[in-house]
Amino acid sequence: MSDTQAERTPGTDRPVGYRGTRAAAQPTGWVGWVIFAGIVMIVEGAFHIIDGLVALFERSYYLVTSSHLALHVNYLGWGWAHMALGVLFILVGFGVLAGQTWARVVGIALAVISAIINLAFIAAYPVWGVILIALDIVIIYALAMHGRELKEAA
């Protein structure tokens, strides 16, 4: 009779030479935070685009003139900065939802830049600036601490 049992790798129940995939780690509840961060990035991108459009077309909407901002840049410059940041936020937000590592890294960088821009622009709309800075902090935390879990779940 022939031996139908394959040789086993010592210490495992796998045959010698088996190159199967590693068992996937179970994602935790933090995956929801990463998905939340991706969605918030898309929404915040839309908010930045709206802020940019207001700065471009309705300069009298803001509480102070551009000369009273932390950085003396006219509202035209702020408008284009917000528009560009908004488009980037939307694109990177979709990348985060797809579980892309590059999107997590760029998302953290964009959230830091957004927080700094909103801090410099805070005199123009104080409450809204604080809300966006708080959302940026949530995005940074979710992507830095738990972003890898979304890639493993995908």
C-alpha contacts under 8 A as a table, 3 or more apart, distances in Angstrom:
res1	aa1	res2	aa2	distance
3	D	6	A	7.77
6	A	15	P	6.02
6	A	16	V	7.64
7	E	15	P	5.70
7	E	16	V	5.91
8	R	12	T	6.97
8	R	13	D	6.16
8	R	14	R	5.68
8	R	15	P	4.38
8	R	16	V	5.29
9	T	12	T	5.64
9	T	13	D	6.87
9	T	14	R	5.98
9	T	15	P	5.77
9	T	16	V	4.92
9	T	17	G	7.95
10	P	13	D	7.97
14	R	18	Y	6.40
15	P	18	Y	5.57
24	A	152	E	7.08
25	A	152	E	7.16
26	Q	153	A	7.58
27	P	30	W	7.69
27	P	31	V	6.65
27	P	149	E	5.76
27	P	150	L	7.50
27	P	152	E	7.03
27	P	153	A	5.91
28	T	31	V	6.15
28	T	149	E	7.41
29	G	32	G	5.91
29	G	33	W	7.70
30	W	33	W	5.09
30	W	34	V	6.70
30	W	142	A	7.96
30	W	146	H	6.20
30	W	149	E	7.54
31	V	34	V	5.13
31	V	35	I	6.32
31	V	146	H	6.87
31	V	147	G	7.50
31	V	149	E	5.89
31	V	150	L	5.43
31	V	153	A	7.90
32	G	35	I	5.07
32	G	36	F	5.99
33	W	36	F	4.81
33	W	37	A	6.04
33	W	142	A	5.81
33	W	146	H	7.70
34	V	37	A	4.91
34	V	38	G	6.28
34	V	96	V	7.72
34	V	97	L	7.81
34	V	142	A	5.42
34	V	143	L	6.09
34	V	146	H	6.55
34	V	147	G	5.84
34	V	150	L	6.75
35	I	38	G	5.09
35	I	39	I	6.27
35	I	96	V	7.59
35	I	97	L	5.97
35	I	150	L	7.72
36	F	39	I	5.15
36	F	40	V	5.98
37	A	40	V	5.00
37	A	41	M	6.02
37	A	93	G	7.76
37	A	138	V	7.23
37	A	139	I	5.02
37	A	142	A	6.35
37	A	143	L	7.13
38	G	41	M	5.07
38	G	42	I	6.48
38	G	92	V	7.96
38	G	93	G	4.52
38	G	94	F	6.60
38	G	95	G	7.93
38	G	96	V	5.36
38	G	97	L	5.47
38	G	139	I	7.91
39	I	42	I	5.15
39	I	43	V	6.27
39	I	93	G	6.46
39	I	94	F	7.95
39	I	97	L	7.65
40	V	43	V	4.99
40	V	44	E	5.78
40	V	93	G	7.74
40	V	135	L	7.56
40	V	139	I	7.56
41	M	44	E	5.01
41	M	45	G	5.95
41	M	89	F	5.54
41	M	90	I	6.26
41	M	92	V	7.60
41	M	93	G	5.01
41	M	107	G	7.99
41	M	139	I	7.45
42	I	45	G	5.03
42	I	46	A	6.43
42	I	89	F	6.00
42	I	90	I	4.32
42	I	91	L	7.59
42	I	92	V	7.99
42	I	93	G	5.22
42	I	94	F	7.27
43	V	46	A	5.08
43	V	47	F	6.31
43	V	90	I	7.49
44	E	47	F	4.83
44	E	48	H	6.12
44	E	86	G	7.04
44	E	89	F	7.06
44	E	90	I	7.85
44	E	132	L	7.56
45	G	48	H	5.07
45	G	49	I	6.25
45	G	85	L	6.92
45	G	86	G	3.72
45	G	87	V	6.05
45	G	88	L	7.21
45	G	89	F	4.72
45	G	90	I	5.11
46	A	49	I	5.07
46	A	50	I	6.24
46	A	86	G	5.95
46	A	87	V	7.75
46	A	90	I	7.26
47	F	50	I	5.06
47	F	51	D	6.09
47	F	86	G	7.12
48	H	51	D	4.92
48	H	52	G	6.03
48	H	82	H	5.08
48	H	83	M	6.04
48	H	85	L	6.72
48	H	86	G	4.68
49	I	52	G	4.96
49	I	53	L	6.18
49	I	82	H	6.00
49	I	83	M	4.52
49	I	84	A	7.71
49	I	85	L	7.77
49	I	86	G	5.04
49	I	87	V	7.18
50	I	53	L	5.08
50	I	54	V	6.19
50	I	83	M	7.73
51	D	54	V	5.15
51	D	55	A	6.14
51	D	79	G	6.88
51	D	82	H	6.46
51	D	83	M	7.61
52	G	55	A	5.04
52	G	56	L	6.14
52	G	78	W	6.85
52	G	79	G	3.76
52	G	80	W	6.04
52	G	81	A	7.21
52	G	82	H	4.77
52	G	83	M	4.97
53	L	56	L	5.03
53	L	57	F	6.04
53	L	58	E	7.84
53	L	79	G	6.24
53	L	83	M	7.33
54	V	57	F	5.30
54	V	58	E	5.03
54	V	59	R	6.75
54	V	61	Y	7.48
54	V	79	G	7.31
55	A	58	E	5.84
55	A	59	R	5.33
55	A	75	Y	5.31
55	A	76	L	6.34
55	A	78	W	6.74
55	A	79	G	4.74
56	L	59	R	6.71
56	L	75	Y	6.54
56	L	76	L	5.31
56	L	79	G	5.27
56	L	80	W	7.65
58	E	61	Y	5.75
59	R	62	Y	6.41
59	R	75	Y	6.71
60	S	63	L	7.83
60	S	65	T	7.95
62	Y	65	T	7.26
62	Y	124	A	5.08
62	Y	125	Y	6.38
63	L	123	A	7.13
63	L	124	A	5.03
63	L	125	Y	6.40
64	V	67	S	7.93
64	V	68	H	6.14
64	V	69	L	7.43
64	V	123	A	6.72
64	V	124	A	5.46
65	T	68	H	5.66
65	T	69	L	7.33
65	T	124	A	7.70
66	S	69	L	5.50
66	S	72	H	6.38
66	S	73	V	6.39
66	S	74	N	5.24
66	S	75	Y	6.07
67	S	71	L	7.98
67	S	72	H	5.34
67	S	73	V	7.30
67	S	74	N	7.35
68	H	72	H	7.15
68	H	123	A	7.53
69	L	72	H	5.91
69	L	73	V	7.74
69	L	120	A	6.83
69	L	121	F	6.20
69	L	122	I	7.70
69	L	123	A	5.93
69	L	124	A	7.01
70	A	120	A	5.11
70	A	121	F	6.77
70	A	123	A	7.60
71	L	120	A	6.32
71	L	121	F	7.85
73	V	77	G	6.18
73	V	78	W	6.82
74	N	77	G	5.56
74	N	78	W	6.57
75	Y	78	W	4.86
75	Y	79	G	5.81
76	L	79	G	5.05
76	L	80	W	6.41
77	G	80	W	5.34
77	G	81	A	6.20
78	W	81	A	5.01
78	W	82	H	6.09
79	G	82	H	5.22
79	G	83	M	6.14
80	W	83	M	4.97
80	W	84	A	6.10
81	A	84	A	5.29
81	A	85	L	6.09
82	H	85	L	5.08
82	H	86	G	5.93
83	M	86	G	5.05
83	M	87	V	6.32
84	A	87	V	5.30
84	A	88	L	6.30
85	L	88	L	5.14
85	L	89	F	6.06
85	L	110	L	7.61
85	L	114	S	7.46
86	G	89	F	5.04
86	G	90	I	6.31
87	V	90	I	5.27
87	V	91	L	6.35
88	L	91	L	5.21
88	L	92	V	6.02
88	L	110	L	7.94
89	F	92	V	5.25
89	F	93	G	5.80
89	F	107	G	7.32
89	F	110	L	7.06
90	I	93	G	5.04
90	I	94	F	6.48
91	L	94	F	5.45
91	L	95	G	6.54
92	V	95	G	4.81
92	V	96	V	6.19
92	V	103	A	5.37
92	V	104	R	7.96
92	V	106	V	7.07
92	V	107	G	6.15
93	G	96	V	5.07
93	G	97	L	6.35
93	G	103	A	7.37
93	G	107	G	7.29
94	F	97	L	5.05
94	F	98	A	6.29
95	G	98	A	5.02
95	G	99	G	6.46
95	G	100	Q	5.57
95	G	102	W	7.95
95	G	103	A	5.15
95	G	104	R	7.89
96	V	99	G	5.09
96	V	100	Q	5.70
96	V	101	T	7.65
96	V	103	A	5.22
96	V	104	R	5.89
96	V	107	G	7.69
97	L	100	Q	7.67
97	L	150	L	7.99
98	A	151	K	7.79
98	A	154	A	7.71
99	G	103	A	7.75
99	G	147	G	7.80
99	G	148	R	7.85
99	G	150	L	5.55
99	G	151	K	4.50
99	G	154	A	6.77
100	Q	103	A	5.32
100	Q	104	R	6.73
100	Q	151	K	6.86
101	T	104	R	5.23
101	T	105	V	6.57
101	T	148	R	7.65
101	T	151	K	7.76
102	W	105	V	5.24
102	W	106	V	6.10
103	A	106	V	5.07
103	A	107	G	5.60
104	R	107	G	4.95
104	R	108	I	6.22
104	R	143	L	5.77
104	R	144	A	7.54
104	R	147	G	6.63
105	V	108	I	5.36
105	V	109	A	6.45
105	V	143	L	7.98
106	V	109	A	5.02
106	V	110	L	6.02
107	G	110	L	5.04
107	G	111	A	6.07
107	G	139	I	7.82
107	G	140	I	7.66
107	G	143	L	7.57
108	I	111	A	5.14
108	I	112	V	6.29
108	I	139	I	7.12
108	I	140	I	5.18
108	I	143	L	6.76
108	I	144	A	7.26
109	A	112	V	5.18
109	A	113	I	6.25
110	L	113	I	5.00
110	L	114	S	5.90
111	A	114	S	4.94
111	A	115	A	6.09
111	A	136	D	4.96
111	A	137	I	7.36
111	A	139	I	6.79
111	A	140	I	6.44
112	V	115	A	5.17
112	V	116	I	6.36
112	V	136	D	7.00
112	V	140	I	7.66
113	I	116	I	5.17
113	I	117	I	6.12
114	S	117	I	5.07
114	S	118	N	5.99
114	S	133	I	7.42
114	S	136	D	7.05
115	A	118	N	5.16
115	A	119	L	6.05
115	A	132	L	7.20
115	A	133	I	4.89
115	A	136	D	6.14
115	A	137	I	7.98
116	I	119	L	5.03
116	I	120	A	6.24
117	I	120	A	5.14
117	I	121	F	6.10
118	N	121	F	4.86
118	N	122	I	5.68
118	N	129	G	5.30
118	N	130	V	7.71
118	N	132	L	7.16
118	N	133	I	6.67
119	L	122	I	5.04
119	L	129	G	6.72
119	L	130	V	7.82
119	L	133	I	7.53
120	A	123	A	7.65
121	F	124	A	5.78
121	F	125	Y	7.31
121	F	129	G	7.24
122	I	125	Y	5.47
122	I	126	P	4.74
122	I	127	V	7.94
122	I	128	W	7.96
122	I	129	G	5.22
122	I	130	V	7.47
123	A	126	P	5.54
125	Y	128	W	5.71
125	Y	129	G	6.03
126	P	129	G	5.13
126	P	130	V	6.31
127	V	130	V	5.25
127	V	131	I	6.32
128	W	131	I	5.08
128	W	132	L	6.25
129	G	132	L	5.23
129	G	133	I	6.19
130	V	133	I	5.06
130	V	134	A	6.18
131	I	134	A	5.14
131	I	135	L	6.31
132	L	135	L	5.01
132	L	136	D	6.13
133	I	136	D	4.96
133	I	137	I	6.36
134	A	137	I	5.14
134	A	138	V	6.46
135	L	138	V	5.08
135	L	139	I	6.22
136	D	139	I	5.04
136	D	140	I	6.19
137	I	140	I	5.10
137	I	141	Y	6.19
138	V	141	Y	5.17
138	V	142	A	6.11
139	I	142	A	5.28
139	I	143	L	6.05
140	I	143	L	5.41
140	I	144	A	5.84
141	Y	144	A	5.29
141	Y	145	M	5.83
141	Y	146	H	7.89
142	A	145	M	5.56
142	A	146	H	5.52
142	A	147	G	6.48
143	L	146	H	5.67
143	L	147	G	4.47
144	A	147	G	6.09
146	H	149	E	5.75
146	H	150	L	7.62
147	G	150	L	5.78
147	G	151	K	7.27
148	R	151	K	5.35
148	R	152	E	6.53
149	E	152	E	5.07
149	E	153	A	6.14
150	L	153	A	5.02
150	L	154	A	6.14
151	K	154	A	5.22
